[in-house]
Amino acid sequence: MARGSFQLVILVFFFQFLDFETFKLAYCKQNVRLICRENEKKVLITFKEALTDPSGRLASWRGEDCCRWNGVTCDNRTGYVIEIKLRNPYPNSFNSDGLVYELGGEVSPSLLDLKYLNHLDLSMNNFGGAQIPDFLGSLSKLRYLNLSSASFGGRIPPNLGKLSELECLDLSYYYNEKVENGLQWISGLFSLKYLNLGGIDLSRTASHWLQTLNFLPVISELHLFQCQLVNLPTSLLSVNFTSLSVLDLSNNGFNSTIPEWLCNLNSLKRLDLNSNNLYGVLPDALANLTSLEDLDLSENFGIEGKLTRKLGNLCNLQNLVLTNNKVDGDIMEFIDGLSECSNNRLETLDLGFNELTGNLPHSLGSLKNLLYLLLWHNSFRGSIPETIGNLSSLRELYLSYNQMSGKIPVSFGKLVSLNAVDLSENMWEGVITEAHFKNLSSLRELSIGQLQPNVSVVFNISSDWMPLFKLVYIKIQACQLGPNFPIWLRNQTELKTIVLNFASIGDVIPDWFLNMGLELKELDLAYNQLSGKIPNSLRFSFGSNVDLSSNFFEGPLPLWSTNLTTLYLRDNLFSGPIPSNIGTALPFLTDLDISKNNLNGTIPVYRKSDTIDNPSHFKQSFVRNLSGTIPDSIGSLPILKFLILSSNNLSGELPSSLRNCTQLNSLDIGDNQFVGKIPVWIGENMSLLLILRLRNNSFTGNIPSEICKLSLLHILDISKNNLFGFIPTCVGNLSGFQTDFTSDDAAQYQGDLRLIAKGRIIQYSSSQLYLVNSIDLHIHIFNCTLDRLSGSQHAFNEKIGEIQRIVKEAFTKGR
């Protein structure tokens, strides 16, 4: 026993000594730095001299040891240069110091003398469309080559196919032109694991790209987004790239079903087919991709079918994005399937803009890792399940534009990580208290309600409650917040957007709100019962929007900030003249509506000097109770979209400068005292007019035939003037009356419009006007004899019949 113990002690001592000596050797070796080879230093200097370097990124490339130069790596054992990493660190080309950080110039063939170079990264620079040098295909040791976003262009040198050891090739975001040669050269890259050709126009290879790439035996990641490949073969005889884990074929314009061979790529972890034109039923065979973590089929607009329980077996799924398709049915079985995974990993569920129905299942609360839940713009019904409170990691919840109803569950207040929630455009009801917001300390954006006056949700929040959150965006519509201005907003000092319309607030804007020091991007308090004068202390950021319409505000028109872009003050009690300096005070204004107030005076003269950059930022104007003439300076607003000056006391002739307003969609100057002839230039210059209303003025002369050039016109009212002469025969050919406008065209209309049909006055809102066709020539006002009109009774009857036919067709189109 003693002898054995002695041997054990000797053995331990020996190993301790050996370890110490080994450590000393390793330490010494690490601290012996090999200086780079002189010939390779000269190569690098030659390479640098061929480049342009406006910011001096290569300033460190001097001195004896090139292995210490920025972006250069040498082998620790041999001293040979093995890596050159010159990726531009500033993707936007400029840093805050204003310097240009892109390298440019030429890539010197001197690199051929770096015999052991295995890594070359010149990405995010700017070589001005130069062709990739042929000699790069002779750098035989290269394993990594990244020339992405470096503005190389033209023919891709086939010599790159000789790089048999290359594992990673990134040529994405090639210069903006078609690649002349095909992809055959890629088939020689037997070691390639990563290939990114995204953003390169490969349309010339559309017929055979898949067959070529199928010969890459060890490829793991394939990125071919936005390559204009167009053709996605639905069958493939044999699939060779079985190691593929990432496949990105987004933005290619494929017009086919989802091919079966994709469902056989068992190693696939990420599949991105977004923004194509794929159609057909979502295949259950996708459930074979059991390793799948990310699936993006969004923006195809034609994928349909249901999310089945079988697809719910994709237990490794982390992100599912199906936005903008035609997927229908309920999601109960799919969510039930995911919830039964022993370790479900789903983080993003984006099913927005589809045709999904049914109720949200209670099993939704089992998806404990969910971060983003986007179900907006569908047809979901029912209420939010109580189990929503279990999603403690949830950051974003979008349920807007569905048909959901019922009460918001109090468990909503358990969503401690919630950053943004949009519940708008549903049919909620009940009472919301501070308990619904109790633990939402991360909340930044809140949106609830409907853009209509029917109030069914009441906020009953204590006046002394102080929220834990700091909102940046709040939008509450058609919910009862009032009668007092919501006091619980008094600590929301980071707000940028405030929308509280149809909120039953019958108060003045409180001092505490004015003293919060907010700099707002949007303030919308329209359709309340707010009153009092508005102080000028409100602050707004550049490009901001204000809507205080339909309240009881009084006093002179407020001119808060030069930063305003839109200003809606209609239907209040503002009084006095329009400030003569409105152009100077609001130089970037594009939309102005000050109608239905107690304003008086004249239209201010608009001077080009009134704006800082562009004297044509004014797009629309609605005013009432004005007198005088339309100033000539109106012609300084060439992008004016809507000019609505009806029901004033304006007079005189229309200024000829108005012909410069060629972008007008609506010209309504009815119910004034304008005189003179209807200008010919209305038809010649205003080709975008949808509405022309000159009713109830004192215009004289003929109806100009040039009106028939207004091909989009579908509301025409020139009645109650002193017109005489012929009705142009071309009025029967106005194509706007035959055009089927849709809700997508609604943005081209602003302001209400009153029309007379069969003796009745009908008022249409801007959202309805695209549905309306109307002609009112008020035939009996034509002050002429039958002979002067057409020369015969027969011709007169034909003319009347033609007008009647137009009107009949206009109103039988269902508008």
Protein Blocks (a to p, Z undefined) as FASTA:
>chain_A
ZZmmmmmmmmmmmmmmmmmmmmmmmmmmmmmccdddfklmmmmmmmmmmpccfkopmmmm
gcjblmlpghiacdfklopafbdcfbdfblnopafkopafbdehjddfklmmmmkbcbdc
fehiaeehpacdfklmmmmmbcbdcfehklpghjddfklmmmmmbmbdcfehiacdddfb
dcklmmmmmmbmbdcfehiacklmmmmmmmmmmmmmkbfbdcfehklnopacfbdfbafk
lmbmbdcfehnlpacdddfklmmmmkbmbdcfehiabecjddfklmmmmmbmbdcfehnl
pagcjddfklmmmmmbmbdcfehiabecjfklmmmmmmmpmbdcbfbdcfehiabecjdd
fklmmmmmbmbdcfehiabehjddfklmmmmmbmbdcfehiabecjddfklmmmmmbmbd
cfehiabedjddfklmmmmmmbmbdceddddfbdfbdcdddfkbccfbdcfbdcdehiaf
blbdcfklmmmmkbfbdcdehklpacdddfklmmnopacfbdcfehiabecjddfkbccd
ehiacdfehiabecjdddfbfkbfbdcfehiabecjddfklmmmmmmbcbdcfehiabec
jdddddfklpmklcclbfbdcdehiehjddfklmmmmkbfbdcfehiabecjddfklmmm
mmbfbdcfehiabecjddfklmmmmmmbfbdcfehiabecjddfklmmmmmbcbdcfehi
abecjddfklmmomklmpccdfklmmmpgcjddddeehiacdddfklmmmpccddehlml
pgcdfklmnopaklmmmmmmmmmmmmmmmmmnoZZ
